[in-house]
Amino acid sequence: MVAALAGVSRATVSRVVNDSPSVDPELVRSVKKAILTLDYTPNRAARSLVKRRANSVTLIVSESTSKVFADPFFATVVQGLALFLTDTEYTLNMIIASESKPEKTRSFLLRGSVDGVLVVSHHSGDHS
């Protein structure tokens, strides 16, 4: 619909949406006007397939749900990550990993739904 309204090909719309420098400025203006008129938003799933990026970071917390929501440490970590990602294209997902069903977390990660993973826990390596 954007291409038809702007009078250009779908490939040109794609190049404009992806900020390609090879598009004539007049065509860029036409496509951007059509985008605004139609209130067009690129399909994130389709873009992920083309770019092979999910624009997503997942925080895996390996603690019980009750500990995660009671301990201010975790709130600080989530807030810090969210603030850091605010000015990026990345969104933050959070998984509270279940020790009884680790395959659920593993399956999510292997589907390619994320670009990066951060794992946080209060467990220490010293058990003495």
ZALUMPA-414603 format. One record per atom (N, C-alpha, C): atom name; residue in three letters; residue number from 1; x, y, z. Coordinates in nm, 4 decimals. Example, Ala and Ser with C-alpha at 12.3 -4.5 7.8 and 13.67 -1.06 7.14 Angstrom:
<pts>
('N'; 'ALA'; 1; (1.3190; -0.5690; 0.7800));
('CA'; 'ALA'; 1; (1.2300; -0.4500; 0.7800));
('C'; 'ALA'; 1; (1.3200; -0.3300; 0.7800));
('N'; 'SER'; 2; (1.2850; -0.2250; 0.7080));
('CA'; 'SER'; 2; (1.3670; -0.1060; 0.7140));
('C'; 'SER'; 2; (1.2900; 0.0030; 0.7870));
</pts>
This chain:
<pts>
('N'; 'MET'; 1; (0.0823; -0.1190; 0.0000));
('CA'; 'MET'; 1; (0.0000; 0.0000; 0.0000));
('C'; 'MET'; 1; (0.0871; 0.1258; 0.0000));
('N'; 'VAL'; 2; (0.1979; 0.1196; 0.0770));
('CA'; 'VAL'; 2; (0.2895; 0.2341; 0.0795));
('C'; 'VAL'; 2; (0.3485; 0.2556; -0.0590));
('N'; 'ALA'; 3; (0.3916; 0.1470; -0.1221));
('CA'; 'ALA'; 3; (0.4521; 0.1573; -0.2547));
('C'; 'ALA'; 3; (0.3533; 0.2145; -0.3559));
('N'; 'ALA'; 4; (0.2296; 0.1668; -0.3509));
('CA'; 'ALA'; 4; (0.1283; 0.2148; -0.4456));
('C'; 'ALA'; 4; (0.1008; 0.3634; -0.4243));
('N'; 'LEU'; 5; (0.0857; 0.4059; -0.2988));
('CA'; 'LEU'; 5; (0.0573; 0.5461; -0.2707));
('C'; 'LEU'; 5; (0.1742; 0.6366; -0.3096));
('N'; 'ALA'; 6; (0.2962; 0.5885; -0.2883));
('CA'; 'ALA'; 6; (0.4149; 0.6681; -0.3203));
('C'; 'ALA'; 6; (0.4514; 0.6601; -0.4685));
('N'; 'GLY'; 7; (0.3928; 0.5640; -0.5399));
('CA'; 'GLY'; 7; (0.4243; 0.5479; -0.6823));
('C'; 'GLY'; 7; (0.5624; 0.4897; -0.7063));
('N'; 'VAL'; 8; (0.6046; 0.3998; -0.6159));
('CA'; 'VAL'; 8; (0.7370; 0.3364; -0.6275));
('C'; 'VAL'; 8; (0.7209; 0.1855; -0.6098));
('N'; 'SER'; 9; (0.8299; 0.1148; -0.6256));
('CA'; 'SER'; 9; (0.8262; -0.0305; -0.6067));
('C'; 'SER'; 9; (0.8350; -0.0657; -0.4574));
('N'; 'ARG'; 10; (0.7968; -0.1883; -0.4248));
('CA'; 'ARG'; 10; (0.8103; -0.2349; -0.2858));
('C'; 'ARG'; 10; (0.9580; -0.2377; -0.2450));
('N'; 'ALA'; 11; (1.0449; -0.2655; -0.3399));
('CA'; 'ALA'; 11; (1.1887; -0.2666; -0.3104));
('C'; 'ALA'; 11; (1.2361; -0.1278; -0.2683));
('N'; 'THR'; 12; (1.1842; -0.0251; -0.3329));
('CA'; 'THR'; 12; (1.2211; 0.1123; -0.2959));
('C'; 'THR'; 12; (1.1724; 0.1443; -0.1551));
('N'; 'VAL'; 13; (1.0495; 0.1034; -0.1236));
('CA'; 'VAL'; 13; (0.9972; 0.1240; 0.0122));
('C'; 'VAL'; 13; (1.0874; 0.0535; 0.1126));
('N'; 'SER'; 14; (1.1265; -0.0678; 0.0821));
('CA'; 'SER'; 14; (1.2145; -0.1430; 0.1713));
('C'; 'SER'; 14; (1.3470; -0.0704; 0.1925));
('N'; 'ARG'; 15; (1.4035; -0.0178; 0.0848));
('CA'; 'ARG'; 15; (1.5307; 0.0541; 0.0977));
('C'; 'ARG'; 15; (1.5141; 0.1802; 0.1825));
('N'; 'VAL'; 16; (1.4018; 0.2496; 0.1667));
('CA'; 'VAL'; 16; (1.3773; 0.3701; 0.2472));
('C'; 'VAL'; 16; (1.3601; 0.3329; 0.3942));
('N'; 'VAL'; 17; (1.2796; 0.2326; 0.4210));
('CA'; 'VAL'; 17; (1.2554; 0.1887; 0.5596));
('C'; 'VAL'; 17; (1.3853; 0.1442; 0.6264));
('N'; 'ASN'; 18; (1.4757; 0.0850; 0.5484));
('CA'; 'ASN'; 18; (1.6022; 0.0363; 0.6023));
('C'; 'ASN'; 18; (1.7158; 0.1380; 0.5887));
('N'; 'ASP'; 19; (1.6802; 0.2637; 0.5593));
('CA'; 'ASP'; 19; (1.7761; 0.3746; 0.5519));
('C'; 'ASP'; 19; (1.8900; 0.3525; 0.4539));
('N'; 'SER'; 20; (1.8584; 0.2961; 0.3398));
('CA'; 'SER'; 20; (1.9609; 0.2789; 0.2370));
('C'; 'SER'; 20; (1.9980; 0.4144; 0.1778));
('N'; 'PRO'; 21; (2.1263; 0.4417; 0.1625));
('CA'; 'PRO'; 21; (2.1675; 0.5708; 0.1051));
('C'; 'PRO'; 21; (2.1507; 0.5769; -0.0467));
('N'; 'SER'; 22; (2.1111; 0.4660; -0.1086));
('CA'; 'SER'; 22; (2.1056; 0.4618; -0.2554));
('C'; 'SER'; 22; (1.9720; 0.5076; -0.3138));
('N'; 'VAL'; 23; (1.8839; 0.5633; -0.2309));
('CA'; 'VAL'; 23; (1.7527; 0.6060; -0.2812));
('C'; 'VAL'; 23; (1.7533; 0.7566; -0.3047));
('N'; 'ASP'; 24; (1.7010; 0.7958; -0.4186));
('CA'; 'ASP'; 24; (1.6906; 0.9375; -0.4538));
('C'; 'ASP'; 24; (1.6128; 1.0120; -0.3445));
('N'; 'PRO'; 25; (1.6615; 1.1273; -0.2998));
('CA'; 'PRO'; 25; (1.5952; 1.2024; -0.1918));
('C'; 'PRO'; 25; (1.4481; 1.2346; -0.2204));
('N'; 'GLU'; 26; (1.4151; 1.2587; -0.3454));
('CA'; 'GLU'; 26; (1.2752; 1.2865; -0.3819));
('C'; 'GLU'; 26; (1.1873; 1.1642; -0.3546));
('N'; 'LEU'; 27; (1.2399; 1.0448; -0.3886));
('CA'; 'LEU'; 27; (1.1649; 0.9215; -0.3622));
('C'; 'LEU'; 27; (1.1539; 0.8958; -0.2119));
('N'; 'VAL'; 28; (1.2593; 0.9278; -0.1375));
('CA'; 'VAL'; 28; (1.2558; 0.9119; 0.0082));
('C'; 'VAL'; 28; (1.1429; 0.9963; 0.0662));
('N'; 'ARG'; 29; (1.1327; 1.1207; 0.0222));
('CA'; 'ARG'; 29; (1.0261; 1.2090; 0.0710));
('C'; 'ARG'; 29; (0.8883; 1.1513; 0.0372));
('N'; 'SER'; 30; (0.8735; 1.1019; -0.0843));
('CA'; 'SER'; 30; (0.7454; 1.0458; -0.1275));
('C'; 'SER'; 30; (0.7069; 0.9239; -0.0438));
('N'; 'VAL'; 31; (0.8039; 0.8366; -0.0205));
('CA'; 'VAL'; 31; (0.7778; 0.7157; 0.0585));
('C'; 'VAL'; 31; (0.7468; 0.7523; 0.2037));
('N'; 'LYS'; 32; (0.8235; 0.8449; 0.2609));
('CA'; 'LYS'; 32; (0.7990; 0.8847; 0.3996));
('C'; 'LYS'; 32; (0.6629; 0.9509; 0.4160));
('N'; 'LYS'; 33; (0.6210; 1.0258; 0.3160));
('CA'; 'LYS'; 33; (0.4884; 1.0877; 0.3200));
('C'; 'LYS'; 33; (0.3803; 0.9789; 0.3178));
('N'; 'ALA'; 34; (0.3988; 0.8787; 0.2324));
('CA'; 'ALA'; 34; (0.3023; 0.7678; 0.2252));
('C'; 'ALA'; 34; (0.3001; 0.6894; 0.3571));
('N'; 'ILE'; 35; (0.4153; 0.6713; 0.4169));
('CA'; 'ILE'; 35; (0.4237; 0.6013; 0.5454));
('C'; 'ILE'; 35; (0.3440; 0.6758; 0.6518));
('N'; 'LEU'; 36; (0.3611; 0.8071; 0.6562));
('CA'; 'LEU'; 36; (0.2867; 0.8880; 0.7529));
('C'; 'LEU'; 36; (0.1362; 0.8854; 0.7243));
('N'; 'THR'; 37; (0.1009; 0.8978; 0.5981));
('CA'; 'THR'; 37; (-0.0404; 0.8989; 0.5598));
('C'; 'THR'; 37; (-0.1094; 0.7686; 0.5996));
('N'; 'LEU'; 38; (-0.0412; 0.6582; 0.5773));
('CA'; 'LEU'; 38; (-0.0995; 0.5262; 0.6058));
('C'; 'LEU'; 38; (-0.0734; 0.4789; 0.7490));
('N'; 'ASP'; 39; (0.0037; 0.5572; 0.8244));
('CA'; 'ASP'; 39; (0.0426; 0.5177; 0.9604));
('C'; 'ASP'; 39; (0.1057; 0.3790; 0.9589));
('N'; 'TYR'; 40; (0.1954; 0.3599; 0.8634));
('CA'; 'TYR'; 40; (0.2607; 0.2309; 0.8425));
('C'; 'TYR'; 40; (0.3672; 0.2050; 0.9482));
('N'; 'THR'; 41; (0.3686; 0.0813; 0.9984));
('CA'; 'THR'; 41; (0.4738; 0.0354; 1.0889));
('C'; 'THR'; 41; (0.5305; -0.0926; 1.0302));
('N'; 'PRO'; 42; (0.6623; -0.1013; 1.0133));
('CA'; 'PRO'; 42; (0.7209; -0.2241; 0.9581));
('C'; 'PRO'; 42; (0.6887; -0.3446; 1.0459));
('N'; 'ASN'; 43; (0.6652; -0.4573; 0.9829));
('CA'; 'ASN'; 43; (0.6384; -0.5819; 1.0542));
('C'; 'ASN'; 43; (0.7685; -0.6314; 1.1157));
('N'; 'ARG'; 44; (0.7719; -0.6322; 1.2483));
('CA'; 'ARG'; 44; (0.8945; -0.6679; 1.3192));
('C'; 'ARG'; 44; (0.9375; -0.8114; 1.2922));
('N'; 'ALA'; 45; (0.8425; -0.9016; 1.2838));
('CA'; 'ALA'; 45; (0.8764; -1.0416; 1.2581));
('C'; 'ALA'; 45; (0.9390; -1.0576; 1.1198));
('N'; 'ALA'; 46; (0.8821; -0.9901; 1.0207));
('CA'; 'ALA'; 46; (0.9375; -0.9989; 0.8852));
('C'; 'ALA'; 46; (1.0772; -0.9382; 0.8795));
('N'; 'ARG'; 47; (1.0955; -0.8256; 0.9473));
('CA'; 'ARG'; 47; (1.2281; -0.7623; 0.9477));
('C'; 'ARG'; 47; (1.3309; -0.8521; 1.0156));
('N'; 'SER'; 48; (1.2876; -0.9213; 1.1194));
('CA'; 'SER'; 48; (1.3777; -1.0115; 1.1905));
('C'; 'SER'; 48; (1.4257; -1.1235; 1.0989));
('N'; 'LEU'; 49; (1.3346; -1.1737; 1.0162));
('CA'; 'LEU'; 49; (1.3726; -1.2803; 0.9238));
('C'; 'LEU'; 49; (1.4750; -1.2319; 0.8227));
('N'; 'VAL'; 50; (1.4540; -1.1126; 0.7701));
('CA'; 'VAL'; 50; (1.5446; -1.0592; 0.6684));
('C'; 'VAL'; 50; (1.6798; -1.0243; 0.7296));
('N'; 'LYS'; 51; (1.6777; -0.9552; 0.8425));
('CA'; 'LYS'; 51; (1.8018; -0.9087; 0.9037));
('C'; 'LYS'; 51; (1.8692; -1.0135; 0.9916));
('N'; 'ARG'; 52; (1.7959; -1.1203; 1.0204));
('CA'; 'ARG'; 52; (1.8453; -1.2249; 1.1097));
('C'; 'ARG'; 52; (1.8819; -1.1686; 1.2462));
('N'; 'ARG'; 53; (1.8008; -1.0724; 1.2879));
('CA'; 'ARG'; 53; (1.8145; -1.0135; 1.4207));
('C'; 'ARG'; 53; (1.6752; -1.0032; 1.4802));
('N'; 'ALA'; 54; (1.6669; -1.0262; 1.6091));
('CA'; 'ALA'; 54; (1.5378; -1.0173; 1.6768));
('C'; 'ALA'; 54; (1.5216; -0.8830; 1.7485));
('N'; 'ASN'; 55; (1.6304; -0.8062; 1.7591));
('CA'; 'ASN'; 55; (1.6301; -0.6805; 1.8341));
('C'; 'ASN'; 55; (1.5761; -0.7023; 1.9749));
('N'; 'SER'; 56; (1.6217; -0.8091; 2.0346));
('CA'; 'SER'; 56; (1.5710; -0.8493; 2.1648));
('C'; 'SER'; 56; (1.6837; -0.9054; 2.2507));
('N'; 'VAL'; 57; (1.6823; -0.8660; 2.3773));
('CA'; 'VAL'; 57; (1.7768; -0.9175; 2.4760));
('C'; 'VAL'; 57; (1.6933; -0.9839; 2.5857));
('N'; 'THR'; 58; (1.7351; -1.1001; 2.6293));
('CA'; 'THR'; 58; (1.6608; -1.1709; 2.7333));
('C'; 'THR'; 58; (1.7426; -1.1780; 2.8606));
('N'; 'LEU'; 59; (1.6780; -1.1406; 2.9690));
('CA'; 'LEU'; 59; (1.7359; -1.1532; 3.1019));
('C'; 'LEU'; 59; (1.6813; -1.2815; 3.1618));
('N'; 'ILE'; 60; (1.7703; -1.3728; 3.1959));
('CA'; 'ILE'; 60; (1.7292; -1.4972; 3.2600));
('C'; 'ILE'; 60; (1.7659; -1.4870; 3.4072));
('N'; 'VAL'; 61; (1.6653; -1.5006; 3.4910));
('CA'; 'VAL'; 61; (1.6862; -1.4949; 3.6358));
('C'; 'VAL'; 61; (1.6678; -1.6363; 3.6887));
('N'; 'SER'; 62; (1.7737; -1.6897; 3.7455));
('CA'; 'SER'; 62; (1.7665; -1.8270; 3.7953));
('C'; 'SER'; 62; (1.7425; -1.8280; 3.9465));
('N'; 'GLU'; 63; (1.6284; -1.7765; 3.9820));
('CA'; 'GLU'; 63; (1.5837; -1.7723; 4.1225));
('C'; 'GLU'; 63; (1.4339; -1.8010; 4.1244));
('N'; 'SER'; 64; (1.3812; -1.8250; 4.2422));
('CA'; 'SER'; 64; (1.2370; -1.8468; 4.2554));
('C'; 'SER'; 64; (1.1636; -1.7152; 4.2312));
('N'; 'THR'; 65; (1.0421; -1.7253; 4.1850));
('CA'; 'THR'; 65; (0.9602; -1.6060; 4.1598));
('C'; 'THR'; 65; (0.9461; -1.5217; 4.2859));
('N'; 'SER'; 66; (0.9251; -1.5875; 4.3999));
('CA'; 'SER'; 66; (0.9078; -1.5116; 4.5243));
('C'; 'SER'; 66; (1.0332; -1.4313; 4.5579));
('N'; 'LYS'; 67; (1.1504; -1.4866; 4.5322));
('CA'; 'LYS'; 67; (1.2747; -1.4138; 4.5600));
('C'; 'LYS'; 67; (1.2935; -1.2975; 4.4621));
('N'; 'VAL'; 68; (1.2603; -1.3209; 4.3367));
('CA'; 'VAL'; 68; (1.2773; -1.2172; 4.2348));
('C'; 'VAL'; 68; (1.1954; -1.0935; 4.2695));
('N'; 'PHE'; 69; (1.0722; -1.1132; 4.3115));
('CA'; 'PHE'; 69; (0.9850; -0.9985; 4.3376));
('C'; 'PHE'; 69; (0.9997; -0.9416; 4.4784));
('N'; 'ALA'; 70; (1.0711; -1.0113; 4.5664));
('CA'; 'ALA'; 70; (1.0918; -0.9611; 4.7026));
('C'; 'ALA'; 70; (1.2275; -0.8933; 4.7201));
('N'; 'ASP'; 71; (1.3230; -0.9270; 4.6360));
('CA'; 'ASP'; 71; (1.4600; -0.8786; 4.6523));
('C'; 'ASP'; 71; (1.4844; -0.7559; 4.5646));
('N'; 'PRO'; 72; (1.5175; -0.6411; 4.6228));
('CA'; 'PRO'; 72; (1.5389; -0.5185; 4.5438));
('C'; 'PRO'; 72; (1.6564; -0.5279; 4.4465));
('N'; 'PHE'; 73; (1.7477; -0.6221; 4.4670));
('CA'; 'PHE'; 73; (1.8600; -0.6414; 4.3752));
('C'; 'PHE'; 73; (1.8091; -0.6650; 4.2326));
('N'; 'PHE'; 74; (1.7095; -0.7515; 4.2197));
('CA'; 'PHE'; 74; (1.6593; -0.7853; 4.0868));
('C'; 'PHE'; 74; (1.5891; -0.6666; 4.0211));
('N'; 'ALA'; 75; (1.5157; -0.5893; 4.1002));
('CA'; 'ALA'; 75; (1.4493; -0.4694; 4.0456));
('C'; 'ALA'; 75; (1.5533; -0.3716; 3.9923));
('N'; 'THR'; 76; (1.6642; -0.3583; 4.0636));
('CA'; 'THR'; 76; (1.7711; -0.2686; 4.0210));
('C'; 'THR'; 76; (1.8330; -0.3158; 3.8897));
('N'; 'VAL'; 77; (1.8539; -0.4465; 3.8783));
('CA'; 'VAL'; 77; (1.9116; -0.5030; 3.7553));
('C'; 'VAL'; 77; (1.8177; -0.4787; 3.6371));
('N'; 'VAL'; 78; (1.6893; -0.5088; 3.6547));
('CA'; 'VAL'; 78; (1.5920; -0.4914; 3.5460));
('C'; 'VAL'; 78; (1.5813; -0.3442; 3.5073));
('N'; 'GLN'; 79; (1.5756; -0.2573; 3.6058));
('CA'; 'GLN'; 79; (1.5660; -0.1137; 3.5771));
('C'; 'GLN'; 79; (1.6890; -0.0648; 3.5009));
('N'; 'GLY'; 80; (1.8064; -0.1082; 3.5433));
('CA'; 'GLY'; 80; (1.9288; -0.0678; 3.4755));
('C'; 'GLY'; 80; (1.9328; -0.1140; 3.3306));
('N'; 'LEU'; 81; (1.8945; -0.2388; 3.3075));
('CA'; 'LEU'; 81; (1.8919; -0.2905; 3.1699));
('C'; 'LEU'; 81; (1.7898; -0.2166; 3.0844));
('N'; 'ALA'; 82; (1.6724; -0.1950; 3.1400));
('CA'; 'ALA'; 82; (1.5678; -0.1242; 3.0650));
('C'; 'ALA'; 82; (1.6127; 0.0168; 3.0278));
('N'; 'LEU'; 83; (1.6750; 0.0853; 3.1214));
('CA'; 'LEU'; 83; (1.7247; 0.2204; 3.0924));
('C'; 'LEU'; 83; (1.8343; 0.2178; 2.9870));
('N'; 'PHE'; 84; (1.9249; 0.1216; 2.9968));
('CA'; 'PHE'; 84; (2.0333; 0.1094; 2.8994));
('C'; 'PHE'; 84; (1.9781; 0.0855; 2.7586));
('N'; 'LEU'; 85; (1.8730; 0.0041; 2.7484));
('CA'; 'LEU'; 85; (1.8177; -0.0314; 2.6179));
('C'; 'LEU'; 85; (1.7212; 0.0725; 2.5612));
('N'; 'THR'; 86; (1.6830; 0.1707; 2.6416));
('CA'; 'THR'; 86; (1.5848; 0.2711; 2.5999));
('C'; 'THR'; 86; (1.6210; 0.3378; 2.4678));
('N'; 'ASP'; 87; (1.7431; 0.3762; 2.4494));
('CA'; 'ASP'; 87; (1.7844; 0.4484; 2.3286));
('C'; 'ASP'; 87; (1.8389; 0.3559; 2.2203));
('N'; 'THR'; 88; (1.8048; 0.2284; 2.2283));
('CA'; 'THR'; 88; (1.8468; 0.1325; 2.1263));
('C'; 'THR'; 88; (1.7228; 0.0747; 2.0589));
('N'; 'GLU'; 89; (1.7435; -0.0092; 1.9607));
('CA'; 'GLU'; 89; (1.6327; -0.0786; 1.8948));
('C'; 'GLU'; 89; (1.5910; -0.2035; 1.9709));
('N'; 'TYR'; 90; (1.6614; -0.2350; 2.0777));
('CA'; 'TYR'; 90; (1.6395; -0.3607; 2.1478));
('C'; 'TYR'; 90; (1.5301; -0.3520; 2.2532));
('N'; 'THR'; 91; (1.4552; -0.4615; 2.2653));
('CA'; 'THR'; 91; (1.3573; -0.4748; 2.3720));
('C'; 'THR'; 91; (1.4114; -0.5751; 2.4737));
('N'; 'LEU'; 92; (1.3587; -0.5676; 2.5935));
('CA'; 'LEU'; 92; (1.4035; -0.6552; 2.7008));
('C'; 'LEU'; 92; (1.2954; -0.7567; 2.7336));
('N'; 'ASN'; 93; (1.3335; -0.8832; 2.7302));
('CA'; 'ASN'; 93; (1.2480; -0.9924; 2.7761));
('C'; 'ASN'; 93; (1.3049; -1.0415; 2.9077));
('N'; 'MET'; 94; (1.2213; -1.0983; 2.9902));
('CA'; 'MET'; 94; (1.2708; -1.1545; 3.1159));
('C'; 'MET'; 94; (1.2100; -1.2926; 3.1352));
('N'; 'ILE'; 95; (1.2961; -1.3868; 3.1686));
('CA'; 'ILE'; 95; (1.2515; -1.5228; 3.1971));
('C'; 'ILE'; 95; (1.2953; -1.5564; 3.3387));
('N'; 'ILE'; 96; (1.2008; -1.6021; 3.4186));
('CA'; 'ILE'; 96; (1.2359; -1.6553; 3.5494));
('C'; 'ILE'; 96; (1.2477; -1.8053; 3.5269));
('N'; 'ALA'; 97; (1.3721; -1.8505; 3.5191));
('CA'; 'ALA'; 97; (1.4006; -1.9878; 3.4804));
('C'; 'ALA'; 97; (1.3575; -2.0857; 3.5887));
('N'; 'SER'; 98; (1.2957; -2.1907; 3.5460));
('CA'; 'SER'; 98; (1.2511; -2.2958; 3.6366));
('C'; 'SER'; 98; (1.3553; -2.4061; 3.6407));
('N'; 'GLU'; 99; (1.4019; -2.4383; 3.7616));
('CA'; 'GLU'; 99; (1.4983; -2.5477; 3.7736));
('C'; 'GLU'; 99; (1.4344; -2.6809; 3.7375));
('N'; 'SER'; 100; (1.3028; -2.6902; 3.7569));
('CA'; 'SER'; 100; (1.2350; -2.8169; 3.7276));
('C'; 'SER'; 100; (1.2066; -2.8348; 3.5782));
('N'; 'LYS'; 101; (1.2091; -2.7261; 3.5013));
('CA'; 'LYS'; 101; (1.1823; -2.7348; 3.3572));
('C'; 'LYS'; 101; (1.2830; -2.6515; 3.2778));
('N'; 'PRO'; 102; (1.4113; -2.6835; 3.2864));
('CA'; 'PRO'; 102; (1.5117; -2.6037; 3.2129));
('C'; 'PRO'; 102; (1.4947; -2.6122; 3.0616));
('N'; 'GLU'; 103; (1.4313; -2.7187; 3.0131));
('CA'; 'GLU'; 103; (1.4125; -2.7329; 2.8685));
('C'; 'GLU'; 103; (1.3227; -2.6231; 2.8113));
('N'; 'LYS'; 104; (1.2347; -2.5676; 2.8944));
('CA'; 'LYS'; 104; (1.1470; -2.4599; 2.8495));
('C'; 'LYS'; 104; (1.2299; -2.3359; 2.8128));
('N'; 'THR'; 105; (1.3231; -2.3000; 2.8987));
('CA'; 'THR'; 105; (1.4117; -2.1861; 2.8723));
('C'; 'THR'; 105; (1.5020; -2.2151; 2.7533));
('N'; 'ARG'; 106; (1.5603; -2.3329; 2.7513));
('CA'; 'ARG'; 106; (1.6499; -2.3728; 2.6424));
('C'; 'ARG'; 106; (1.5762; -2.3675; 2.5084));
('N'; 'SER'; 107; (1.4541; -2.4166; 2.5046));
('CA'; 'SER'; 107; (1.3747; -2.4166; 2.3814));
('C'; 'SER'; 107; (1.3495; -2.2744; 2.3325));
('N'; 'PHE'; 108; (1.3148; -2.1832; 2.4239));
('CA'; 'PHE'; 108; (1.2921; -2.0438; 2.3869));
('C'; 'PHE'; 108; (1.4174; -1.9833; 2.3248));
('N'; 'LEU'; 109; (1.5312; -2.0076; 2.3875));
('CA'; 'LEU'; 109; (1.6560; -1.9494; 2.3388));
('C'; 'LEU'; 109; (1.6984; -2.0066; 2.2038));
('N'; 'LEU'; 110; (1.6737; -2.1325; 2.1812));
('CA'; 'LEU'; 110; (1.7149; -2.1970; 2.0565));
('C'; 'LEU'; 110; (1.6258; -2.1604; 1.9376));
('N'; 'ARG'; 111; (1.5097; -2.1014; 1.9620));
('CA'; 'ARG'; 111; (1.4210; -2.0596; 1.8524));
('C'; 'ARG'; 111; (1.4722; -1.9365; 1.7801));
('N'; 'GLY'; 112; (1.5765; -1.8743; 1.8310));
('CA'; 'GLY'; 112; (1.6309; -1.7566; 1.7643));
('C'; 'GLY'; 112; (1.5526; -1.6299; 1.7909));
('N'; 'SER'; 113; (1.4808; -1.6269; 1.9013));
('CA'; 'SER'; 113; (1.3977; -1.5112; 1.9342));
('C'; 'SER'; 113; (1.4748; -1.3991; 2.0010));
('N'; 'VAL'; 114; (1.6024; -1.4201; 2.0277));
('CA'; 'VAL'; 114; (1.6809; -1.3195; 2.0985));
('C'; 'VAL'; 114; (1.8185; -1.3034; 2.0349));
('N'; 'ASP'; 115; (1.8757; -1.1845; 2.0531));
('CA'; 'ASP'; 115; (2.0111; -1.1580; 2.0046));
('C'; 'ASP'; 115; (2.1146; -1.1728; 2.1148));
('N'; 'GLY'; 116; (2.0710; -1.1628; 2.2380));
('CA'; 'GLY'; 116; (2.1643; -1.1724; 2.3494));
('C'; 'GLY'; 116; (2.0930; -1.2176; 2.4748));
('N'; 'VAL'; 117; (2.1703; -1.2768; 2.5655));
('CA'; 'VAL'; 117; (2.1154; -1.3280; 2.6904));
('C'; 'VAL'; 117; (2.2042; -1.2837; 2.8052));
('N'; 'LEU'; 118; (2.1404; -1.2396; 2.9113));
('CA'; 'LEU'; 118; (2.2097; -1.2075; 3.0356));
('C'; 'LEU'; 118; (2.1509; -1.2984; 3.1421));
('N'; 'VAL'; 119; (2.2362; -1.3601; 3.2205));
('CA'; 'VAL'; 119; (2.1907; -1.4491; 3.3271));
('C'; 'VAL'; 119; (2.2289; -1.3864; 3.4593));
('N'; 'VAL'; 120; (2.1333; -1.3778; 3.5503));
('CA'; 'VAL'; 120; (2.1597; -1.3173; 3.6806));
('C'; 'VAL'; 120; (2.1038; -1.4066; 3.7902));
('N'; 'SER'; 121; (2.1785; -1.4111; 3.9000));
('CA'; 'SER'; 121; (2.1379; -1.4922; 4.0146));
('C'; 'SER'; 121; (2.2072; -1.4388; 4.1391));
('N'; 'HIS'; 122; (2.1509; -1.4694; 4.2532));
('CA'; 'HIS'; 122; (2.2167; -1.4353; 4.3794));
('C'; 'HIS'; 122; (2.3073; -1.5481; 4.4272));
('N'; 'HIS'; 123; (2.3044; -1.6603; 4.3578));
('CA'; 'HIS'; 123; (2.3889; -1.7732; 4.3975));
('C'; 'HIS'; 123; (2.5349; -1.7351; 4.3848));
('N'; 'SER'; 124; (2.6122; -1.7723; 4.4805));
('CA'; 'SER'; 124; (2.7565; -1.7471; 4.4707));
('C'; 'SER'; 124; (2.8265; -1.8795; 4.4464));
('N'; 'GLY'; 125; (2.9471; -1.8712; 4.3982));
('CA'; 'GLY'; 125; (3.0247; -1.9909; 4.3724));
('C'; 'GLY'; 125; (3.0864; -2.0482; 4.4988));
('N'; 'ASP'; 126; (3.0855; -1.9750; 4.6082));
('CA'; 'ASP'; 126; (3.1488; -2.0185; 4.7334));
('C'; 'ASP'; 126; (3.0433; -2.0810; 4.8235));
('N'; 'HIS'; 127; (3.0542; -2.2112; 4.8496));
('CA'; 'HIS'; 127; (2.9577; -2.2816; 4.9339));
('C'; 'HIS'; 127; (3.0209; -2.3245; 5.0667));
('N'; 'SER'; 128; (3.1297; -2.2580; 5.1088));
('CA'; 'SER'; 128; (3.1973; -2.3010; 5.2304));
('C'; 'SER'; 128; (3.1315; -2.2489; 5.3552));
</pts>
